[in-house]
């Protein structure tokens, strides 16, 4: 993986850059000492590391605007960073760029129960939103496994999902508005508390844009009322193929569970050993299925799912008997990543999405890849929407193992596209999948995507080196066109 060649002239200007940033963010808001910068040298994709030139930690939107204005005029690259939990290298620093950290944007600004929304700063944790509203019977639906730590701004940047995204959608389905700052310092606002905004869906464009278009400084999220009843069940199978068949049968039966997750035998054993969730240890695949809604509906549907599971060959069936047990079932799944960390020095988490009907085919091919590369793999994924999260186990201290893990992962992602899927479901492209974008998109597709970036960041200073395998100057790409008509980006309110 190659990153843009550092600009030595910019690196030489570090004292000048630090002084300018300290005028904007006084006190301890600028970090320039080499030892302190080590904290920021990677995100959740720890295989790649690079210390940034400087880290700046603003506290206000005005400071973010001034920082971006200065960096735009001075030709300094900027990498936005939330909690640093990204698994695709989206927040990987640049040697000649600053990290703009949003950890101090950590306040909930407003909770509006009448309109069922909350206005929060981007550094608020995902779980923090639910914790703030649960006493009134509300919650925020997207729930990534890292929800205790990941920030809502990062969730918007990556369009994060979670175990309940099957029924309740990804981040893009659960936000109503954002405030963000362009590279030239303009502060813009999209959406608000209303359900739908008129005109082009620029809010949808910003969601999942991975820090390439602007820096998010405020988010308005949708709040949902807690369902009357929620019950989870475990379905164990003798093979992943049988579990995959059960998933297809449930969806084909017109049932949309709140969540439907799958774990293979290795992941099940690791998770049970780690948090004692009550998982069976004699199965090769485990489905966790949750139904929610009115009590009579839940009781009916969970009975139907149980029948479907048995017809598909389930050898183990268990329903949660109370709320504590339901949460324990999910705790095992949500702790699968740290659980695998106990049985391997390192692991490489993939993120591809496939048609549900291809689950058994893809899992069989992944097993073949495991033999080919001589590396173990544990599979956990959002089975209901086909979002795979294979974890490739390796030891970075063994020469060549990281490289084999990367090749293994690339083969999995190529396979996802081959069977009709896509490169990413929720982790983003970042640097991890950047060089595979050509597998899914042709050159014209990629150039059109780059033109969108140019409309927001013509200087190419926001998070360069991410997503696009080849960077073109905006002048080389020409104007953004779709068919015969040029896209007129709407006049957005500036503040």
C-alpha positions, -999 to +999 in steps of 0.1 A: +000+000+000+015+033-011+005+067+002+011+101-016+048+110-014+053+135+014+060+171+005+094+179+021+088+216+017+057+214+039+075+192+065+102+219+067+075+245+075+064+226+106+074+254+131+054+279+110+024+256+108+025+249+145+026+286+153-003+293+131-024+266+145-016+277+181-029+311+173-062+295+163-064+269+191-045+282+221-034+262+252-030+224+248-050+221+216-020+216+193+003+186+197+036+188+179+061+167+201+071+135+183+065+112+213+029+126+218+021+122+181+026+084+184-009+081+199-023+092+165-001+072+142-029+047+132-066+040+136-082+006+141-063-008+110-031-011+131-011-028+103-004+006+088+012+034+108+024+069+101+030+098+125+013+130+115+031+163+111+009+179+138-023+172+156-048+200+164-078+196+187-104+224+182-134+229+204-156+251+183-169+252+147-153+286+143-119+271+151-125+243+126-133+269+100-102+289+107-080+258+107-093+247+073-091+282+059-054+284+069-046+249+057-063+255+024-044+288+018-011+273+030-014+240+010-014+218+041-032+185+040-058+176+066-070+142+079-102+144+100-103+120+129-130+110+153-124+082+179-099+064+156-119+031+155-120+030+117-110-004+104-102+006+069-074+032+076-097+061+070-079+082+096-044+071+087-022+102+091+001+118+065+037+127+072+031+161+057-004+167+069-022+175+101-047+154+121-078+174+129-092+156+159-128+161+170-126+144+204-134+177+222-167+180+203-183+157+228-216+174+239-252+166+233-266+200+223-303+193+224-328+164+229-361+170+212-385+142+221-415+158+204-397+156+171-379+124+180-344+137+174-312+148+191-286+174+180-251+162+190-215+171+184-195+146+163-173+134+192-203+120+211-201+082+213-227+061+195-238+045+228-237+079+245-268+090+226-288+060+237-276+064+273-288+100+273-324+092+261-331+057+273-348+069+306-375+083+284-379+051+265-360+062+234-328+050+217-305+055+187-308+025+164-274+019+146-253-001+170-218-010+156-198-035+178-175-006+187-205+016+199-191+021+233-161+040+218-169+050+182-181+086+176-212+097+158-191+118+134-171+088+124-203+068+120-215+094+095-182+095+077-182+057+072-220+051+071-217+026+099-243-001+106-244-026+134-262-058+144-297-042+141-292-026+107-313-052+090-345-037+102-335-002+112-310+007+086-275+022+085-264+056+097-277+072+065-313+060+074-310+075+109-297+110+106-317+141+097-291+168+093-255+178+096-234+209+099-200+206+082-171+228+071-155+229+036-118+231+030-122+268+023-137+274+057-173+278+047-197+264+073-227+247+057-259+230+070-278+202+054-313+190+066-325+197+101-352+182+123-376+177+094-379+142+079-369+150+043-350+178+027-358+191-007-335+192-037-305+170-042-296+145-015-264+161-005-269+147+030-268+112+015-237+122-004-219+134+027-228+102+046-201+077+039-178+103+023-149+092+045-137+127+053-130+136+016-156+163+012-158+182+045-154+181+083-186+173+102-192+195+133-228+187+143-252+159+136-290+157+141-299+120+147-333+103+146-345+088+179-367+057+180-391+046+207-380+014+224-401-016+211-426-030+235-409-064+234-376-079+222-366-115+222-335-132+208-329-168+200-299-189+192-300-214+163-270-238+161-261-257+129-237-285+119-225-264+089-223-228+078-242-239+046-272-250+067-271-217+086-269-197+054-299-216+041-318-208+072-311-171+067-325-172+032-356-191+043-364-165+071-361-136+047-380-154+019-407-161+045-414-123+047-399-120+082-376-091+089-358-096+122-345-067+142-311-084+138-298-117+124-261-124+129-240-155+121-208-167+137-188-198+127-175-224+151-141-207+158-158-173+165-184-190+187-158-207+209-137-176+212-167-154+222-180-179+247-147-182+263-143-144+265-177-134+279-197-165+287-228-156+266-243-190+268-234-202+233-233-239+224-197-252+218-206-282+196-219-263+166-201-252+134-223-222+129-246-201+151-274-177+142-285-150+166-320-138+156-339-111+173-376-102+169-390-070+183-424-052+184-457-059+201-456-089+223-481-110+203-462-103+171-429-112+186-443-145+200-458-154+167-427-146+146-402-161+169-422-193+167-421-192+129-383-186+129-378-216+152-398-238+129-378-225+099-346-232+118-355-267+126-366-273+090-332-260+079-314-285+102-309-266+134-293-289+160-296-263+188-325-239+196-327-216+226-348-185+232-338-157+256-359-159+288-354-124+300-337-091+291-305-100+308-302-132+287-311-113+255-283-088+261-259-117+269-266-133+236-257-100+219-227-094+241-210-125+227-214-112+191-204-076+199-173-089+217-163-112+189-134-090+177-117-087+211-124-124+217-104-133+186-076-111+199-071-136+227-064-165+203-042-147+178-014-121+181-030-102+152-060-103+130-072-085+098-109-077+097-125-077+063-158-060+052-176-071+020-212-075+012-228-102-009-263-114-019-278-135+010-282-165-013-245-167-019-235-171+017-227-208+016-208-204-017-187-176-004-180-193+030-168-224+011-145-204-010-131-185+021-123-220+035-103-227+003-085-194+006-076-203+042-059-235+030-042-217+002-026-190+024-021-212+054-039-188+077-069-194+099-101-173+095-130-167+119-163-156+103-188-132+119-212-112+099-245-095+096-262-124+079-295-107+073-280-081+049-251-102+037-223-080+052-193-103+059-167-097+085-141-125+081-112-121+106-079-134+091-056-146+119-019-139+116+013-130+135+029-098+124+062-110+139+064-138+114+079-126+082+055-127+053+023-134+073+009-098+071+015-098+033-003-132+031-032-119+052-035-089+029-036-111-002-061-134+015-083-104+023-081-091-013-092-124-026-122-123-003-132-089-016-127-098-052-150-128-045-177-105-031-178-085-063-176-116-084-208-130-068-227-098-073-217-080-041-197-049-032-163-041-016-176-026+016-208-027+037-199-003+066-162+000+072-155+022+042-128+020+016-100+041+032-066+027+023-075-009+029-097-013-002-085+016-022-064-004-047-093-028-053-117-001-064-109-010-100-124-044-094-158-028-089-156+004-109-142+012-143-120+043-150-150+065-160-169+056-128-139+065-107-133+098-125-169+108-119-165+101-082-133+122-082-152+150-098-176+150-069-147+154-046-134+183-067-167+201-063-162+202-026-124+202-023-108+215-055-073+216-039-074+179-030-062+186+006-089+167+026-078+132+034-058+126+002-046+091-006-078+075+006-106+058-015-092+066-050-065+043-064-053+071-088-055+108-080-061+133-108-058+170-106-093+186-107-083+206-138-075+173-156-110+159-149-131+187-163-165+195-151-189+170-135-215+159-161-242+133-160-254+125-195-260+159-212-267+180-182-241+195-158-250+188-122-257+222-105-249+217-068-276+236-049-269+268-030-265+256+006-270+279+036-237+293+049-232+304+085 
